[in-house]
Amino acid sequence: MILKNENYMISMTRSFWLEMNIPLETVKQEYWKYLLHESIHYDNLHDAIKYLRDIILKIQDDLIEWEKSKNAKNVIIDLYTIFDKCFRFYINQKKDRIEFGNININPGETYELNRNISLNVISAVNLWLDNILLFQNNDTNYITPSDPPKINNELFVDLYIYGLVSRNLSLLSLSNNKNIGLTFQGLKVDVMADSVEPIELIRYIPVTYFNTQITGNQSIFEVSKKDLKNADSSDFGVGFKETYGIEFIYSLRLFSTIMKYDLNNGKRSLIALSKTDFLKMIVEYSKGKMDSNSFYDTFVLDYNRINRNIRTKDTCIWKMGVNKFRHEIRPFICLNDNTIFTSYCALDQAIQLWLSYFSNGGMVYTNGNDGLTEGIEKRNIELSDKLINIIIDKLKAHYEKGFLQTEVEYKKIFGEMEINYGDYDVVYYVDETKELFLIESKFFSDSLTTSGYINDYEKLFEENGYYNHCRKRCDLVLKHPEKMKKYLGVEGNIKVHFLFISSKPLQIEFTDQDGIVSFPCISIFDKYLEGNLISEDGKRIIRPTITI
């Protein structure tokens, strides 16, 4: 929470478990139960992966047994009770982090730790809401919960451990033996630590100049009211309707209507209703404009849809955030007796994720080949072009007079060569300061999963990846400087900025090994241009140039 007036801003927060009112004794008890050691250090990746895999299998077995042993309705209520408390907290803290980011202040490690714990809990709850459809037990007597339902403290901590271990196991497994700039050396376990998570991957962390409290593209690609109004006629909206037979924005409006009237704007956390009443509700709220069966088929999870995600040797759903049918984006759960559940925060999460895909790009799911996927691919190209325009606007804001060219083919400068070196996204020369900005611009969609996170670095650093192509074009300039100067129509020495600008922050060194290419993200590009990026020791301005 932030208290502020025109003279001051005060941040008020506590550690996650205190904010959730979970006794620390319970937290430590569950840590000991699954992590087995008070403190241990693995410097061998094989041993680290085995340790994490053993933990995940143990928790997985316990959670499957829990879901099978209780009435499915009670399981859903337990999970939604945890989800809603955690998600509300996460959203409130996110608003604080964005506000601090807007004034370039890092509010401290507690906010970052709380964010990480929240996301691990949210991911795990989403996954086990999927799994309840596989293991649903409708024979055991339903127990009427208290009003409001009480939180299962042990389950809350167990879900966090599951999310934490799953994320770290995926990171180690996916990045192992890949030369992509992510060097994990092992992991350490400390169940008594309060200022860090109980499991930490050990890796080299480069010095970064962006605010680590803010991740992803955030508000770089702002969506206007006009954009939202016209969303259904956009490539994304057209692809959505082609795939599901209903309109994108109108569907999200129905989510909001349910949140307002059936969940009383969040004062009521969850609802349960029959499938018949659910279909009637969609017809009523849409005044007959929405095909209720198509809405059901698009946004409701049931046994058959979830069972499609199970592979032959798997006992449950374990991949987070990748399946076409999953709770994050389809926030209604239909049990075999045709009882449908949803919650206020489940609907809020789905709205935010769908709008994020629309505004920030990225694949909604990895196992689909449909109109929506095609529409998103077009949206990603559109956002790439938009990033170039943002870069140009920032250059012009700092240097009014400049020679500007975009998408300049290498042969236009250097002539035809045996290798196709591609083009320079932005060439901007400022005669007044004798500075040349040669810019490679890359849009990266928000990485909402570990596989997406790893994929960012693969695309950047794999053989013949983004960096490799960018560096070859930079080397052309260093090898043939006079040809570049002839193209610009200048004589004498000039200072060149070789820049690879990403749409979102990436945890990589600011320059490559020999200091030729720099890697600012767009959120700090203004500071780079102004000379306001300061070295860690406070003695140097970080604004590398090469004189040619």
N, C-alpha and C positions, 0 to 999 in steps of 0.2 A: 504494500500500500504506500502511496505517496501523498504527503501533505505539502501544500505549497501555496505561496502567494507571490506577489510581485518582487519580494525581497529574498525569498529563500525556498528551497525544496528539501524536504526531509523524507528519506526512505525508511520504511518500517517493515521488516520481515524477520522471520526466524527460520531455523532449519526445517526441512520438509516434514519430518516426523512429528515435530512439535506443532507445526501448523495443522497437521492432520489429526492431532490428538491421539496418536498411537504411542503407548508407553515404550520408552526406550528399552526397557527390560524385555519386552516382547520382540522388538527389532533384533536385539542381540541374540535372543534365544533362537530365532529363526535363522539368523546368520550362521550360528554354530551348527544348527541342525543340518544345513545343506553345504556350507563351505568347508566344514570339518576342521579347519585350522584357525588358530588365532592370528597367525602371521606366517606366510610362506611366500617364497619368491621362485618363479620358474624363469630361467633364462634360456630354455630350450623350447622352441615353438611346438615341437611334436608333443612334449610333455604337457605344455600349456593347453593345447587343443584337447588332449585326452582328459585332462582334469576338468575342463569346461564341459566336455561332452558327457562325462559321467554325472556331473551335477544336473545337466539339463534332462537327462534320461530319468534320474531319480525324481525330480520335481514333476516331470511330465507324467510319470506313473502315478504319483500321488494326486495330481489334479484330475487325471482321468478317473481314478477311483472315487474321488470326491464328487465329480459330476455324475457318475453312474449311481452313487449311493443315495443321493438326495432327489427329491422331486424337482423336475426340470424348472418349474416356475420359481421355486425357492432359489435355485442356482442362479437364474437370470436376475432375480431381485438382489441377491448378494453381489453379483458382478456389477450391476448397474449402480448400486449404492456406492461402491468404491469408485466406479468410473466417474459418476457425476461430481463427487466431492473433489477428486483429483483434477478433472478437466476444468472445473470452475477456477480452481486455484491456479492451474497452468495459464489459463487465459488472462486472469487478473495480473499475474506476474509478467506475462508477455507484454501487456500494455505498459507496465512500469519500465520494462527493459527497452521498449521502443522509445518511450519518452526520454529515458536517459541517453539512448543512442542519438536522439535528435539534438541533444546539447553536448554530444561527444564526451559523455562521462561513463566510465565503467563502474557500476554500483557495487562490485565486489563479487567474491567467489560464491557467496551464499545463493545469489540469484542464479548463477550458472549451475551450481550443484542441484538446486531445486528444479531447474528446468530439465536437467538430465534424468533425475529420478522420476519426475512427472511423466516424461515421454516414455520411459521404460515401463511404468505402470500402465499407461494408456495403451501402449502397443500390446502388452500381455493381455489386458482385459479384452481388447478387441478380438484377439486370437481365440481366447477361451469362450467368448460369446459365439464365435463360429463353431467351436467344437461341441458346444452343448447340443447342437442339432444332431450331431452324430451319436452322442451318448445319452440323449434325453431319457429320463426315467419318469413315466407318468403313472407308475403303479404305487410308488411310495406315497404315503399321505402328505398332502400339502399342508404346511404349517403357516398359519396366518402371521405375517410379520408385525412387529410393532409399528407405530406410526409416530415419527418417521422410522424407517427400518434402521436397525443398528448395524454398524460396520463390523465385519468379521476381521479383527485385527491381524490374526495370524495369516489369513488368506491375503490380506492387503500386502503384507511383507513378502509372502511367498511369490505373489505375482510380480512384485518389483524384482526379486532375485531372478525369476524366470526371464523377465525382459532384459535385465542387465547381462545375464550369462548368454542369452540367445544373441544379443547384439555383439558382444565381444567374440563369441565363437564364430559368428558369421564374418566379422572383420578379419580375424586370423585365418580362417579357412579360405576366404575369397582372395585375400591379398598374398597368401603364402606363395613363395617362389615367383612372384611377379615383380618385375623391375618398373614400378609405377610411381616411385617417389614416396611410398609409404613403407617405412622400415620399422616393423615391429620386432622388438628384441625379446619379448616374453610378457609375463604379467606378474603382478604382486597382489597378495591377498592380505588384508588387515581388517578384521572384523571389529576391532576396537576403535578405528578411526572415525571421527565425526565430521571432519572437514573435507573428506573426499569419499568417493564411493568405495565400498568394501573390496571391489575388484577393479584394478586399474591395469590397462595395457601399458607396457613400457615401450616407448618409441621416442625417437628424436623429434622434438617440437621446435620448428623454426621460429625465429622472431617475426611476428606479424605486426602490421600497422593499422589493422581494422579493429573495430570493437567486437570482441568475441562474444558479447552478449547477443549480438544480432547475427542471425545466420540466414542463408538463402537469399533470394532476390528481394524479399521484403517489398518495399514500395517503389522499387526501381521502375517497374512497369505498372504504373498506376492505371486503374480501370475507371473511366469516367461513368457518370450516370448514362450518358449517351451510349457508351460501349455496352453497358448492361442492357439498356433498352433494345439495342440491336443485336444482342448476343444470339438470339435464335436464328438470325439470318447470316451470322458469321459462319466461317468454315467449321468451327467447333460445333455451333448449334445445329447446322445442317447435318453434320456427321452424327450428332447425338440422335436427332430425329430419325435419320435413316436407319440407325441401329436399333432404336428402342420404340419408335413409332409415337413418341410424345415429345413435347417441347421442353427444352432444357430449363429456361428461366421460369416458366410457369410451374414446372415440377418443384423447383426450390421455393417458389412462393407458397405452394401447398405445404411444404415442410414448415415454413414460418407460420402459416395459419394454424396448423396443429399445435405448434409451440405456444401460440397466443391463446387459443381457446381451450384446447384439451389439457394443456400443461400449465395454463395460467401464468404464462411468461416466466416459467421456471420455478414458481412457487410449489408446483407439483412436479416431482422428479421423474415419474414414469407412469405409463398407462398400459393396460392390457384390455384387449377387446377381441371379439370373435371376428373371423374372416368376413362373415356376412356384414357385420357392422362396419368393418374397415372399408369394404368396397362401397357401402352406402355413404360413409363419411366422405370419401374422395369425390363421389358424384355430387353430394350436397355442397362441399366447399368449392368445387370447380363449377358449380351451377350447370353440370352436364357437359362442360367443355372438355373434360379430361376422361379418356377411356380408363375406367377404374381397373380393368383387368391388365391393360398394358402397364399402368402405374405399378400394380402388384408385381408383375413379371420383372419390372426394372429394378425395384427398390426393396423387395421383400426376400429374405433368405429363408429357405426351408431345407429339409433333409436332402432332397434330390440335388439341389443346387450346390450345397456344401460337399456332398459326397463325390461330386465330379472332381474336386480338388485333391482327393486322396489318391496317392500313387500305390502301386501294388504292395510294396513292402512297408508302407507307412501305417502307423496305428492311429494317427491323428493329424490335424492340420498343424504344421509347424513353421511354414514360411510366412513371414510377416509382411503385409503391405504389398503383395504382388498378385494375388489371385484375382480373377475377374469378379468372382462373387465373394465379397468379404464385407464385414460389418462397417468398416470405416466409411464406405461410400454407399452402402445399402443398409440403412439403419433400422430396418424392421425385421423382427425375428418371428417366424411362424412355426409353432410346435406341431407335432403330428395330430393333436386334437383340434387344430385350426385356431388356437389362441395366438394372437399377434401382440408382441411387446415392442415398445420403443421407449426412449427416454428423451428428456429435454436436451441433454448434452450430446446424446447420440445424433440427434437431428442437427444440432448446432455444429458438431464436428463434420457431418456430411456436407452441410452447406459450405463451410469454410474450405474443405478439401476440393469440392467441385469447383468453387470459384477460384481457388488457387490454381487448379489445372487450366482453367479458362484464361486466367490473367498471366500466370507464370510458366505455362507450358508443362512439358513432361508427360510421360506415359501414365495413363490411369491404371493400366494393368499390362503385364508383360506377355500374357498368353492369349492375346486377341488379335484378330485381323479383320477389322470391320470398318464401317463408315466413320465411327468416332475416332478410331486410331488414325485413319487417314486425315481427318479434320485436325487432329492434334499435331500431326507432322507438318501440316500447312501453317498452323499457328506457331510452331517452333521457328519456322523460316521467317515468319512475320516479325517475331520478337528479335531474331538475329538482326534484321534490317533496322528495327527500332533502336537496338543498342548502338548501332553505328550512328544513327541520327543523334542520340543522346551524347555520344562522344564528340561529335562535330559541334553540337551546341555548346558544350563545355569549352572546347578549344576556342571558338569564336567569342565566348564571353570573356576569356582571358587575353585573347589576342585578336583584336578587331580586324586587323589587316593581315591576311595570310593567303598563300597559294594553296588551294584545296583541290584534291582529286580523290575519287573513291574507286575502289575495285580496279586498280591500275595493274594491267597484265605486265609481268616482268619483262617481256620482250619489247614492250613499248619504251622501256628504259635501256635495256641491255642488249636488245636484239635477240634473234632466235638462237636457242641452244639445244643441245642434245637432250637435256632433261627439261621437263615442263615444271617450272618453279611456281606456277600459280600466280596469284595476284596479291597486291598489297591492299588491305581493306580501306585504309585511310593514309593518304600522303598529305601532310600539312606543313608548309614551310613558312616561317616568319622571318622576313628579311631584316626587320628592325633589330632582332636579337640574334640573328644568324643561327636559328634553331630549326631542325627538321624533326618532325614527329612521324615515324613510320610505325603504323599500328596494325596489329592483328587483333581482331575483335572476335570474342567467342561467347555465345549465349549458352549457359548451362542451366537446365531446368532445376527446380528445387529437388534436392535428394531426400526423399521421405523414407528411404529404406537403406540398409547397409549395402545392398547390392548396387543401389543408385549412387551411393557415396563412393564406392570402389570404382564404379564405372566412370565417374568424373576423372579420376586419376589415370585410369586406363586410356581414355580418349586423349588425355593430355600428354602422357609420357610413354605410351607403348611405341614400339617401332613403327615409323611412318605415321605417328600420331600428330596431334596439333602442334606441339612444340617443335618436333623434328622439321615439319614443313616451314614453320615460322623461322626457325634458326637458319635454314638453308637460304631463305630470301634475305635475311640479315647478312649472312656471309657474302652474298653476291655484292652487296653495297660495299663491304669492307674490301673485297677483292677488286672491285671496279669503281672506286669512288668518283673518278672523273666523269664517268658516264652518268652517274646520278646527278652530279652538279651541272652537267650539260643539260640534262632533262629539266632541271629546276631553273636553268638560266642564271647561275650564280658562279662567282669566282672566289678563290681564297678558301680559308678554312671555315667549316661550319660544324656545329655540334648536333649530333644525331641522338634522338631518343628512340631506342628499339623497344617497343612496348607490346606486350601481350596482355590485353585488357579483358578480364572475365566479368560476366554479369553479376557474379556473386563471389563472396570471399572464399578462397581456397587456402588451406594450411600448407603452403609451400614457401620455400625461400624467396625473398623478394627479387633476387637476380639468379640467373643460372651460374654454373660453376666458374666461368671466366668473366662474369660481370657484364656480359654483352646485352642480354635480353632481361628486361624488368617485367614483373608480373603484378601490377596494381589491379585491384578490382575497381569497378566503376564507382563504388561508394566512397573511395578515397582519392579518386582521380583529381578532384578539385584541389585537395590538399597537396597532391603531388605537383600540380601545375604551379601552385602558389609558393612552393618551397616550404611547406609546413609539416612535412613528414620528417621527424627527428629521430636520429639513431638511438638505440637503447641506452647508450651512455650519455646522451644529451649533447654530444660534441659535434655531430655532423648532420647536415641536411641530406636526406635520402632523395636524390634526384639525379641518377646516373646518366651520363652522356658519353658518347665516343666522338672524338674529333676526327674529321676526315678532310 
